Amino acid sequence: MFNRVGEMLSHHKIVGNYFYGALFNFSLIFIFSCQQKAPVTFSEHVAPIIYNNCTTCHRPGAAGPFSLITYSDVAKRAKMIAKVTASRLMPPWPADNSYTHFTGEKVLSEQEINIIKNWAETGVARGDSALQPPIPAFAKGSALGKPDLVVKMQEVFKIKGDNKDRFMLMKLPFEIPNDTFVRAVEFIPGNRKLVHHVNGHLIRYEYDKKKNIDEGDKIVDSQLYNIKDCYEKLKLANDDATYPVLKFSFVNYLPGVLPVMYPQGIGGYVLSRKNAILFKDIHYGPSPIDTADESYVNIFFDKQAPKRPTLELQLGTLGVSEIIPPLIIPPNQIKTFYTRTMAKIDMSVLTINPHMHLIGKSFWAFAITPTGDTIPLIRIKKWDFRWQYFYTFKKMVNPHCSEHI
C-alpha cells in the first residue's frame, strides 16, 4: 500500500511540473473501509505462544524459576514477558537461525512478539476460555514422558558451603530381569543451581562375571585420586579383576540442556541384566552454603534394536582433535581458537553440542566436503553459558564423506 501511495505522489508531481511549469501544492484524500480488529486475548492468541515456547521449562520441577501454565501465571508477569521477548532474551535460543535450523527452535516471530506486547499493553484480556488450547501435559520428573526405569543415586551427595568446585565420580548400579533395548536416556539434576555438567557412561556386566554390583564406594572425589584408584574404590572390575566394556556417552547434561528422543530405529543402547551408570564425571559448581544433590536417570525402553546406531565424536578438549593454539588465555586478551578433524567413515550428523565455559564469546562450526563445498552446522554469535543445548537437525546432515567436520 505504501509503495503504491509513493508512486502516486511521484506521478502527480511529474504531471504538475510538466503541464504547468511550476510546483504546486495538492492534497490526496484516501477513504478506507476497515474492519475493527478483535482484541488480543490470552485464550486465543497468547496461550499458544506460551505453551509452545515457554511452558516446557516454566513448570514445576523444571529449570524455570516460576510456572507459566495458567492465565494467572502469565498475566501477572505480562509486562516482564513482553520486555524479555522483545529483546529476545527469552525464550533462550543462542543458535543463529539465519545460519541453520534445528528441531524445537524457540525463536519467536515478530508477529508473536507484537501479540505479547499488544496484550500486555491493552489490559491482559483473558478471552473465551473455550478457545484456549489444552495445557501441555508433562510427566512428573521428565521432559520425555513416563520412563520405564528410574535409576537413582544410592547416596545423597552432600555439598559443603566452601565455594569450591567439585568433580566427582559416581556409580549407580542397577539390575533388570532381562536384557533390554534402550531408546532414550534422560539425566534429571537434583540440584539445578549447582550441577554444571555430567558425562555418563554405561557399564554392562556379563551376568556370571560380577556377582555383587553394589560392592565398593558409590562416590569418589576425582581430585583426590588418580583414575585407576577411583575405579578400584568404586569396584568397577569384574570378579576376575578384568574390566567390562565401558559404553561412552550413555547420558549427558549441561546447563539448559533438554533431552533428545530420536525417531524410531535411530540410536539406542542395550542393557544387560546387571549394569551400572558411571558419572565420569559430575561437576558441581561452588556453593556458599551447605546443600545436597539427589540426581537421577530416566531410561526409556525399546522393543527392537536400533537400525542406525549412534556414536559421539568430540572435538577439542579431551576429544579427537587438538585446539590450535593451545587453550591459554592471558589476562585482558581476546583470542580465537580452532580445531578440526577428518571424518574417516560415511556418517550422518544428528546432533551438535557446542560447549564452552564462562569466558566464551562466540562459536562457529561447519563441514567441508571433498569438493570444497561448505555445509553450515551451527553459529552462535553471542555465547551464553546458561544455555548449552544439544541442537538436533531437522534432517540428518550427510556431508557425503565430507573431508572435514
Secondary structure, DSSP 8 states (H G I E B T S, - for coil): -HHHHHHHHHHHHHHHHHHHSS-------------------IIIIIHHHHHHHTTTTSSTTSSSSS---SHHHHHTTHHHHHHHHHTT-SS---S-TTT--BTT-----HHHHHHHHHHHHTT-----GGGS-------TT-SSS--SEEEE-SS-EEE-SS---EEEEEEEEEE-SS-EEEEEEEEE-S-TTTEEEEEEEEEEE-TTT-S-TT-S-SEEETTTS-HHHHHHHHT-S-TTS----EEEEEEEE-TT-------TTBS-EEE-SEEEEEEEEEEE---SS-EEE--EEEEEEESS--SB-------STTSSS--BS-S---TT-----B------S---EEEE-----TT---EEEEEE-TTS-EEEEEEESS--TT----EEEEEEE--SS-SB-
